[in-house]
């Protein structure tokens, strides 16, 4: 058995991932209800909305109302996704949102065009401009993400050298602008990763940059989410994005099936059973997962909420 981290940090993205992906309107009050429930689970970071063009992502038309309506719990970081200066300034108008700058890189030019309508050259220029804007108004630039890092529904397998080139581009941008990279996010946006490819990629990056903090964003479209998360754990990764009940997906990724991020309560259950601390209350997460299903009005793919946690079953047996 490999040495596993003693503790991991989960970045909850269910509200943003789910509400951008679900078909049909979801009432603002229902979105707030789910976020408030997540605030009571021990999670320390929750991404609650996207400040993006509502014509392209109608589910985010009420992003400001959601952000202003939540019950802010001390000790919890609330954030929102934004893609340009307009979205950045909208996020800055909400006093309780944590707003950091993020460099976004795409080894798949086709997905870049689908998601942001840019060429690779335009995206490089936009990243530079965004960093300069952030620094000019006092917003720290702390993250970089590589989307479709393991494969792409438009282009197929992504060669490892292409991803490594994106890593170097990110580090160069941060160095040139005097910024400190807190997390490099490897995103399996379209669920092409396998445990072997996860470990190969992490190993290749660490060979070049052994101290670079890596974070995994794993989608479960093809049922590989937890297996890939375990592969990351086995490589010492302790930062994971996750989505309550398996909510969500990318609306521009050309998916034919459910496309949510790895399920939060399932990831937590696996970690707790292996003695890895997540800082969260699993039963509270199960409750939040049940609320998520009520909010969207249909079953969601999370397993633990359906079957019950092993810790709860053990407790019932002891009580009996």
Buried (B, 14 or more C-beta within 10 A) or exposed (E): EEEBBEEBBBBBBBBBBBBBBBEEEBEBEBBBBBBBBBBBBBBBBBBBBBBBBEEEBBBBBBBBEBBBBBEEBEEBBBBBBBBBBEBBBBBBEBEEBBBBBBBBBBBBBBBBBBBBEBEBEEBBEBBBEBBEBBBEEEBBBBBBBBBBBBBBBBBEEBEBEBBBBBBEBBBEBBEEBEBEBBBBBBBBBBBBBBBEBBBBBBEBBBEEBEEBBBBBBBBBBBEBBBBBBBBBBBBEBBBBBBBBBBBBBBBBBBBEEBBBBBBBBBBBBBBBEEEBEBEBBBBBBBBBBBBBBEBBEEEBBBBBBBEBBEEEEEEEEEEE
